[in-house]
């Protein structure tokens, strides 16, 4: 009982008082990979990630060693690291996240496991045009949040002290990673409802290189917005699938028509090019 009240107090403080929480390094023994380190976030409002073989195997369906992969909305790296383990040290994984607090943990994860992964952490949001945004959270410790053009946002009342940078992904890749673009095999997007706008902004990249897309269908989107997300991806030649979790054994269902995306909960989908 004492421990319950202690943890409850920690969460209450994290919601109301802005402070930094350090990374906490955990070690996992994964089949075929050996010891893998992962930096969890000490923030009491953020559930720790447990690395599992099934997570890596999920991404190995779409990624092979040496591939170029991109994680937009990487947060602390809970999907970035399994993605990077699938691509290996000969591949390249870019993890983008504009949350200044979570980014420090992502950076730490990028330095771990150099024999197994090759991760570059980028402290930027992805946007149509290159500009600066406010980063806003509903929690003082910034365990969640999103970018906003103004200081008023539905995402919360806590505004980070300086603006964060938004970059156009296609232009960013052309400038910095042009030699890797032909090896692009997967783009994962988790942008708090902004996923469809990002997909629209990279439609030429998707049409040319046809990577697997993993996106989030945010529960707060309207029905029309959800259908637009389905339509945008489908018109690029992709077949969409609902999946329950980042696990090789996860439940998967084909999304055959736009109305199939009208679920009440936030969920992930993946999309592969039609044959």
C-alpha distance (Angstrom), angle and dihedral (degrees) to the residues before:
residue distance angle dihedral
X1 . . .
X2 3.81 . .
X3 3.81 90.3 .
X4 3.82 90.4 51.2
X5 3.81 92.1 54.9
X6 3.80 90.8 44.0
X7 3.81 92.0 54.5
X8 3.79 91.1 43.1
X9 3.81 89.9 55.1
X10 3.80 91.0 49.4
X11 3.81 90.8 52.8
X12 3.81 91.4 47.6
X13 3.81 90.6 52.3
X14 3.81 91.5 47.6
X15 3.80 90.5 53.5
X16 3.79 93.9 51.0
X17 3.80 109.3 27.8
X18 3.80 125.1 56.7
X19 3.78 112.6 -132.3
X20 3.77 137.2 137.7
X21 3.78 121.9 -106.1
X22 3.82 118.8 -156.2
X23 3.79 129.0 -126.2
X24 3.79 117.8 -94.4
X25 3.80 113.5 -151.4
X26 3.80 116.7 -138.5
X27 3.80 125.4 -177.4
X28 3.81 124.9 -143.1
X29 3.79 130.0 -172.1
X30 3.80 107.4 -137.2
X31 3.79 125.6 -171.9
X32 3.79 111.9 -102.1
X33 3.80 92.1 3.1
X34 3.79 104.9 62.6
X35 3.80 121.0 -155.4
X36 3.80 113.1 9.5
X37 3.80 122.4 -175.3
X38 3.79 123.4 -146.8
X39 3.80 129.3 -174.6
X40 3.77 110.7 -138.4
X41 3.79 120.2 -168.8
X42 3.79 119.3 -108.6
X43 3.82 89.9 -144.0
X44 3.85 104.5 124.2
X45 3.83 90.8 -144.2
X46 3.82 92.7 60.5
X47 3.79 119.6 78.4
X48 3.80 112.4 -132.2
X49 3.79 119.5 -110.2
X50 3.80 119.0 -123.3
X51 3.80 112.2 -156.5
X52 3.80 113.2 -137.1
X53 3.79 136.0 -179.0
X54 3.81 88.5 -121.5
X55 3.82 91.1 61.5
X56 3.79 92.9 53.9
X57 3.81 91.1 44.8
X58 3.81 90.1 52.8
X59 3.80 90.9 59.6
X60 3.81 92.9 40.9
X61 3.82 86.6 70.0
X62 3.80 87.5 72.0
X63 3.82 105.6 20.6
X64 3.78 132.8 59.6
X65 3.79 131.3 -169.3
X66 3.81 111.2 -74.4
X67 3.82 95.8 26.6
X68 3.79 127.8 135.6
X69 3.82 112.2 -123.3
X70 3.81 134.1 175.9
X71 3.81 130.2 -152.4
X72 3.82 112.8 -165.1
X73 3.78 111.2 -166.7
X74 3.79 92.0 19.9
X75 3.81 95.3 167.8
X76 3.84 107.4 -175.1
X77 3.81 92.9 -18.9
X78 3.80 102.4 -91.1
X79 3.81 90.1 145.3
X80 3.80 96.7 20.0
X81 3.80 93.5 68.5
X82 3.85 96.5 49.4
X83 3.82 88.4 45.3
X84 3.80 90.3 50.8
X85 3.81 91.8 47.7
X86 3.81 87.9 56.1
X87 3.83 91.8 49.6
X88 3.80 92.7 42.9
X89 3.78 131.8 -156.2
X90 3.82 90.5 -59.0
X91 3.80 90.3 58.4
X92 3.79 130.1 63.6
X93 3.80 128.5 -123.5
X94 3.80 120.5 -168.7
X95 3.80 116.2 -159.9
X96 3.81 116.2 -165.2
X97 3.80 122.0 -166.9
X98 3.83 130.3 152.1
X99 3.83 96.1 -165.1
X100 3.83 101.6 109.1
X101 3.81 93.3 -155.7
X102 3.81 98.1 45.7
X103 3.81 90.0 41.9
X104 3.81 91.6 66.0
X105 3.80 89.3 59.5
X106 3.82 90.7 45.7
X107 3.80 88.5 52.5
X108 3.79 89.8 53.1
X109 3.79 91.1 51.4
X110 3.80 89.3 51.0
X111 3.80 89.6 60.9
X112 3.80 95.9 50.3
X113 3.83 126.3 87.1
X114 3.85 97.7 17.0
X115 3.82 91.1 171.1
X116 3.81 90.5 57.2
X117 3.80 107.2 31.5
X118 3.80 142.3 32.4
X119 3.82 108.7 -156.1
X120 3.79 128.9 170.0
X121 3.81 114.3 -167.7
X122 3.82 116.2 -150.6
X123 3.86 119.9 -165.9
X124 3.80 95.5 -145.5
X125 3.77 141.9 102.5
X126 3.80 119.8 -130.5
X127 3.79 114.0 -117.8
X128 3.80 139.8 159.3
X129 3.79 92.8 -108.7
X130 3.78 130.4 27.7
X131 3.80 107.6 -104.4
X132 3.80 142.9 120.6
X133 3.80 127.9 -91.0
X134 3.77 141.8 -172.2
X135 3.80 114.7 -109.4
X136 3.80 109.9 -139.7
X137 3.80 132.0 -174.2
X138 3.78 138.4 -179.2
X139 3.82 87.7 -137.0
X140 3.80 128.0 65.2
X141 3.81 90.0 -137.8
X142 3.83 90.6 54.0
X143 3.78 95.5 -125.4
X144 3.81 87.1 153.1
X145 3.79 135.8 12.2
X146 3.76 148.4 121.3
X147 3.78 142.5 -134.3
X148 3.79 122.1 -87.5
X149 3.79 135.9 -175.5
X150 3.81 90.0 -138.6
X151 3.79 135.8 35.5
X152 3.79 89.5 -112.5
X153 3.78 112.3 79.9
X154 3.79 141.1 155.0
X155 3.81 86.6 -129.1
X156 3.80 92.0 75.7
X157 3.80 147.9 -78.6
X158 3.81 102.0 -85.0
X159 3.81 110.1 98.0
X160 3.79 121.6 -168.9
X161 3.80 112.5 -121.0
X162 3.80 98.0 -116.1
X163 3.76 133.0 30.9
X164 3.80 123.9 -98.3
X165 3.79 126.3 -135.6
X166 3.78 125.9 -107.5
X167 3.81 118.8 -159.0
X168 3.79 134.4 -170.6
X169 3.81 103.1 -115.7
X170 3.81 97.5 -145.8
X171 3.80 92.5 50.9
X172 3.80 91.6 43.5
X173 3.81 91.6 53.2
X174 3.80 93.0 45.4
X175 3.80 90.3 53.1
X176 3.78 99.1 42.9
X177 3.81 112.7 16.5
X178 3.80 107.7 25.6
X179 3.81 92.1 134.8
X180 3.81 90.8 56.7
X181 3.81 98.8 48.1
X182 3.86 95.5 87.0
X183 3.83 87.9 58.7
X184 3.81 93.6 54.3
X185 3.82 108.6 132.6
X186 3.82 106.4 158.6
X187 3.80 141.3 19.0
X188 3.81 118.3 -168.4
X189 3.81 117.0 -164.3
X190 3.80 127.1 -168.9
X191 3.78 107.7 161.6
X192 3.80 107.9 149.6
X193 3.82 95.2 -99.8
X194 3.80 96.1 -35.4
X195 3.82 92.4 98.3
X196 3.79 97.3 106.0
X197 3.81 92.2 51.8
X198 3.79 90.3 52.6
X199 3.81 90.7 48.5
X200 3.81 90.1 51.4
X201 3.81 90.3 50.2
X202 3.84 92.2 54.2
X203 3.81 98.6 38.8
X204 3.82 92.7 120.2
X205 3.81 90.8 52.5
X206 3.81 91.1 49.5
X207 3.80 93.0 46.8
X208 3.81 92.6 50.2
X209 3.82 101.9 43.1
X210 3.82 103.0 20.8
X211 3.81 99.1 -147.9
X212 3.78 120.3 179.1
X213 3.81 109.8 -92.8
X214 3.79 123.5 -143.2
X215 3.79 113.3 -173.1
X216 3.78 139.6 165.7
X217 3.79 122.4 -120.3
X218 3.80 100.8 -148.9
X219 3.81 116.0 -142.2
X220 3.82 92.9 -137.3
X221 3.80 92.6 61.5
X222 3.80 116.0 106.5
X223 3.79 119.4 -113.4
X224 3.81 90.0 -104.8
X225 3.81 91.2 51.4
X226 3.81 91.8 50.9
X227 3.79 91.4 49.6
X228 3.81 89.4 48.5
X229 3.83 89.0 54.3
X230 3.82 90.0 53.2
X231 3.81 92.7 45.5
X232 3.80 95.7 48.7
X233 3.80 92.3 52.6
X234 3.80 95.0 41.2
X235 3.82 93.1 51.1
X236 3.81 88.8 57.3
X237 3.81 88.5 63.7
X238 3.79 99.2 -96.0
X239 3.79 132.4 137.3
X240 3.81 112.5 -143.1
X241 3.80 129.1 -140.6
X242 3.79 133.0 -172.0
X243 3.80 114.5 -137.5
X244 3.78 129.4 -174.2
X245 3.79 101.5 -142.9
X246 3.81 144.9 -14.9
X247 3.80 91.2 -85.4
X248 3.82 129.8 113.5
X249 3.81 88.5 -130.2
X250 3.80 94.2 48.7
X251 3.78 121.8 131.5
X252 3.83 110.1 -97.6
X253 3.81 127.2 -167.6
X254 3.78 128.5 -178.6
X255 3.79 114.4 -120.6
X256 3.79 100.9 -142.5
X257 3.80 102.6 173.0
X258 3.81 136.3 22.1
X259 3.81 94.8 -102.1
X260 3.82 90.0 58.6
X261 3.80 87.2 76.3
X262 3.81 92.8 61.3
X263 3.79 98.3 104.1
X264 3.79 123.2 145.9
X265 3.79 96.8 -134.0
X266 3.79 130.4 66.6
X267 3.81 107.1 -100.3
X268 3.79 142.0 167.7
X269 3.77 126.7 -117.0
X270 3.77 133.7 -172.9
X271 3.78 126.8 -151.9
X272 3.80 129.3 -159.6
X273 3.78 129.9 -174.8
X274 3.80 114.9 -90.8
X275 3.79 113.7 -114.2
